[in-house]
Amino acid sequence: QLVESGGGLVQPGGSLRLSCVESGLPFNEAIITWHRQDLGKAREWVATSWPGGATMYHASVEGRFTTTRDDAKDTVYLQLDNLKPEDPAVYYCPAAGSMTWGQGTQVTVSS
């Protein structure tokens, strides 16, 4: 089971911190991915977090988004900084290769 939270409404240039609690898997061995999907658009990969701390980002968010993980809390975070009008979407955090997706958390950017 996984539960995403932390979304909300921010102005362009603002920040949000998304959280994702994952239970039912060996979290410290899990590769966690972040994806997003806006209405009418295809789902888009955003970032990946590997055990040990390595990360990778889509070019559109590189330098603005940061994913970290707290294995003791089975939680992964996505810090969203300098949010842009193209960033609004529902954000999800499935484990890599998993068929289990949560309900996501909505990010809205509007002035």
Backbone as a ProteinNet text record, in pm:
[ID]
protein_1_A
[PRIMARY]
QLVESGGGLVQPGGSLRLSCVESGLPFNEAIITWHRQDLGKAREWVATSWPGGATMYHASVEGRFTTTRDDAKDTVYLQLDNLKPEDPAVYYCPAAGSMTWGQGTQVTVSS
[TERTIARY]
84.4	0	88.1	45.1	119.6	22.8	65.3	-18.7	64.5	19.7	84.4	11.7	86.3	26.8	117	66.3	147.1	115.4	27.8	-6.8	-86	-106.2	-182	-174.1	-219	-219.3	-108.9	-23.6	82.2	91.4	153.2	176	300.3	311.6	434.2	556.3	658.8	777.8	773.2	657.5	641.3	695.8	679.7	735	631.5	648.5	570.5	661.6	625.3	697.5	597.5	612.3	525.1	585.8	498.4	542.1	473.9	542.7	488.3	529	431	457	422.8	517.7	498	511.8	412.4	416.3	394.3	436.2	414.6	524.7	637.6	751.1	879.2	988.2	1116.1	1165	1122.3	1141.5	1288.2	1377.2	1518.8	1582.9	1511.2	1561.6	1484	1385.4	1294.6	1341.7	1327.8	1348.2	1213.3	1210.1	1084.1	1085.3	977	966.2	857.3	871.8	768.7	720.5	589.1	526.2	420.5	377.4	269.8	182.7	57.7	-36.1	-133.3	-139.3	-233.3	-352.2	-464.3	-585.3	-561.1	-598.2	-587.4	-448.1	-354.3	-216.4	-168.4	-64.3	-7.5	65.9	70.9	146.6	294.2	364.3	503.4	590.1	701.1	798.3	865.5	886.7	945	1082.7	1091.8	1217.8	1222.2	1342.4	1364	1459.7	1429.6	1515.5	1559.5	1691	1744.5	1786.5	1784.9	1839.7	1982	2013.8	2146.6	2151.8	2047.5	2037.8	2056.3	2096.1	2112.1	1976.5	1978.9	1855.6	1874.5	1761.6	1762	1634.6	1642.2	1528.8	1502.7	1376.9	1340.1	1403.2	1441.7	1510.2	1425.1	1293.1	1205.7	1201.2	1246.7	1242.3	1380.5	1481.5	1618.5	1655.6	1709.2	1748	1636.2	1511.7	1398.7	1335.8	1336.8	1277.3	1389.4	1366	1463	1389.7	1430.3	1369.9	1467.4	1418.7	1496.6	1414.9	1478.6	1407	1452.2	1358.1	1386.1	1345.6	1442.6	1413.2	1353.1	1390.5	1337.2	1187.6	1138.5	996.4	922.6	991	929.3	868.7	939.2	885.3	983.6	930.5	1008.4	944.4	1027.7	981.1	1016.7	936.8	968.5	950.9	1063.9	1062.6	1048	943.9	916.2	943.7	1044.6	1079.2	1063.4	1046	1031.3	926.9	809.8	704.6	662.3	636.8	603.5	462.6	406	270	256.7	366	358.6	368.9	384.5	400.2	270.8	156.9	35.2	0.6	-32.8	-67.3	-98.4	-145.9	-152.4	-20.2	44.4	175.3	160.9	230.7	225.2	366.2	375.7	507.6	509.1	488.8	493.8	636	651.3	780	804	928.8	960.9	907.9	838	784.9	659.4	610.9	492.3	365	265.5	133.7	47.5	100.8	24.6	55.5	-47.5	-36.5	-134.4	-95	-184.5	-280.3	-353.4	-447.6	-379.3	-255.8	-182.4	-217.2	-142.2	-167.2	-162.3	-260.1	-278.4	-190.5	-118.2	-39	-99.3	-131	-188.4	-101.6	-71.3	11	-70.8	-98.9	-182.2	-158.4	-162.3	-147.7	-285.3
-118.6	0	123.7	223.1	347.8	464.3	569.2	687	811.1	888.1	1013.7	1128.7	1232.1	1349.6	1469.6	1586.6	1707.4	1800.7	1759.2	1845.3	1966.3	2060.4	2179.4	2280.7	2401.6	2512.6	2610.2	2639.6	2736.8	2829.6	2943	3036.3	2994.4	3038.6	3011.4	3057	2974.6	3003.1	2948.9	2898.6	2846.4	2706	2652.6	2521.5	2434.5	2306.2	2206.4	2088.5	2016.2	1893.3	1778.3	1687.4	1570.8	1457.2	1379.9	1263.2	1139	1028.1	901.6	793.8	739.2	632.6	500	409.9	279.7	168.6	86.9	-25.6	-154.4	-261.5	-390	-433.5	-360.8	-402.9	-370.3	-436.8	-404.3	-268.8	-163.6	-28.7	2.6	-42.6	-7.3	-75.4	-165.1	-229	-185	-100.6	-66.1	54.6	44.8	158.3	229.8	354.9	430	531.8	535.9	630.5	733.2	847.7	951.6	973.1	980.3	1006.8	1114.3	1175.6	1272.7	1262.6	1301.8	1302.3	1417.2	1500.4	1610.8	1569	1634.7	1601.3	1610.7	1505.8	1505.1	1481.6	1456.1	1435.3	1295.6	1251.6	1121.5	1126.4	1010.7	1001.8	1022.7	1089.5	1128.2	1088.2	1023.1	992.5	1122.2	1135.9	1257.4	1231.1	1127.7	1104	960	915.7	783.3	793.9	718.2	712.8	568.8	548.3	414.3	395.3	271.2	246.4	297.8	363.3	421.6	568.4	618.7	762	814.1	729.1	777.8	820.8	923.3	975.9	1010.2	1022	1064	1141.7	1243.3	1331.5	1351.8	1374.5	1416.5	1554.8	1578.5	1704.1	1826.3	1813.1	1928.4	1969.6	1882	1914.7	1916.6	1878.1	1875.8	2013	2013.6	2138.8	2207.4	2162	2221.9	2123.1	1996.7	1892.9	1809.5	1764.9	1680.9	1569.7	1447.1	1336.1	1280.6	1256.4	1198.1	1086.9	1007.8	897.4	880.1	834.8	802.5	657.1	568.3	426	386.3	455.3	422.9	449.2	539.2	574.4	520.6	439.5	387.6	500	610.6	730	787.7	829	901.4	1038.6	1138	1275.3	1329	1422.4	1495.4	1643.5	1714.4	1857.8	1926.3	2005.9	2077	2224.9	2276.3	2417.7	2487.4	2618.8	2698.7	2637.6	2612.5	2549.1	2636.6	2571.7	2639.6	2603.1	2679.9	2650.7	2512.7	2453.4	2320.9	2205.9	2237.2	2133.3	2079	2145.6	2091.9	1953.1	1865.5	1727.7	1654.6	1532.6	1441.7	1366.3	1365.9	1303.3	1169.9	1068.3	932.6	882.9	781.8	730.1	576.7	508.2	362.5	310.1	192.9	125.6	83.8	84.4	50.5	-88	-98.6	-226.6	-271.1	-193.4	-232.6	-199.6	-282.8	-256.5	-177.8	-155.7	-86.8	61.9	139.7	284.4	338.6	446.1	510.3	603.7	681.4	775.9	904.1	922.5	1040.6	1162.5	1268.3	1394.6	1505.9	1594.7	1698	1818.6	1859.5	1982.7	2080.8	2199.5	2303.9	2428.5	2485.1	2606.7	2714.7	2820.2	2925.6	3055.2	3164.1	3294.5	3353.2
0	0	0	-72	-68.9	-65.5	1.6	20.8	-7.3	-107.7	-140.5	-71.7	-35	27.3	4.6	40.9	34.7	-80.4	-169.7	-280.4	-236.2	-328.5	-295.8	-406.7	-374.1	-468.9	-431.9	-528.1	-505.8	-625.8	-603.8	-712.7	-791.1	-914.4	-990.2	-910.8	-910.7	-832	-691.6	-651.5	-516.7	-501	-380.6	-347.4	-276.9	-291.3	-218.8	-186.5	-83	-50.1	-46.1	-139	-144.8	-63.4	-0.8	75.6	22.2	35.3	-11.1	87.5	156.5	252.4	185.8	183.3	118.2	221.8	229.5	322.1	244.7	303.3	240.1	145.6	147.1	65.9	141.6	106.8	173.2	123	190.6	140	115.8	205	189.9	69.1	3.8	-117.2	-241.8	-222.8	-331.4	-411.7	-542.2	-630.7	-641.3	-600.7	-599.8	-712.2	-784.4	-895	-866.8	-927	-924.4	-1067.7	-1079.8	-1208	-1187.3	-1295.6	-1286.8	-1410.4	-1392.4	-1503.6	-1487.1	-1588.6	-1590.4	-1676.6	-1655.9	-1730.6	-1880.1	-1952.6	-2095.9	-2149.2	-2059.8	-2102.9	-2064	-2131.6	-2099.9	-1966	-1901.1	-1777.3	-1807.3	-1717.2	-1741.6	-1622.6	-1650.9	-1546.1	-1502.9	-1372.2	-1317.3	-1255.4	-1173.2	-1101.4	-1050.7	-1017.9	-960.3	-843.4	-738.9	-620.4	-598.3	-597.9	-576.4	-430.1	-381.7	-247.6	-240.2	-132.2	-117.3	-152	-217.1	-239.1	-380	-472.3	-610	-664.8	-749.4	-806.6	-953.3	-1022.9	-1162.3	-1186	-1273.6	-1296.6	-1444.5	-1475	-1609.1	-1632.9	-1756.6	-1787.7	-1751.7	-1760.3	-1736	-1588.9	-1498.6	-1356.4	-1293.8	-1369.9	-1318.1	-1262.1	-1140.9	-1077	-1001.3	-1019.2	-946.8	-848.8	-881.8	-797.8	-735.8	-612.3	-542.4	-469.1	-493.7	-421.4	-318.7	-200.6	-92.7	-29.1	53.2	115.6	258.8	340.9	480.5	499	490.8	497.5	632.3	737.6	870.1	879	794.4	795.1	674.1	590.6	467.8	385	378.4	315.1	214.9	102.6	3.3	-14.4	-38.1	-51.9	-190.2	-237.5	-359.7	-329.3	-322.5	-301.3	-436.5	-449.1	-573.5	-550.5	-614.4	-603.2	-737.3	-731.8	-853.6	-946.8	-891.7	-970.2	-1086.8	-1198.8	-1322.1	-1367	-1458.3	-1506.1	-1570.4	-1615.8	-1678.7	-1578.8	-1449	-1347.9	-1287	-1297.4	-1235.7	-1287.7	-1193.9	-1228	-1098.9	-1114.5	-1000.8	-997.6	-883.4	-868	-796	-849.2	-796.7	-764.4	-677.2	-640.2	-632.4	-740.8	-737.1	-728	-668.6	-675.3	-820.2	-862.3	-1000.3	-1035.2	-1145.9	-1191.1	-1120.3	-1026.1	-950.7	-1026.2	-1008.7	-1065.6	-967.4	-849	-745.5	-746.4	-772.9	-770.1	-667.9	-600.2	-506.4	-577.9	-500.2	-558.2	-602.9	-562.3	-603.2	-519.4	-543.6	-475.8	-578.8	-573.1	-675.4	-648.1	-750.5	-746.3	-845.4	-798	-881.8	-871.3	-985.4	-990.3	-1059.1	-985.3	-1041.3	-965.9	-1039.8	-976.1	-947
[MASK]
+++++++++++++++++++++++++++++++++++++++++++++++++++++++++++++++++++++++++++++++++++++++++++++++++++++++++++++++

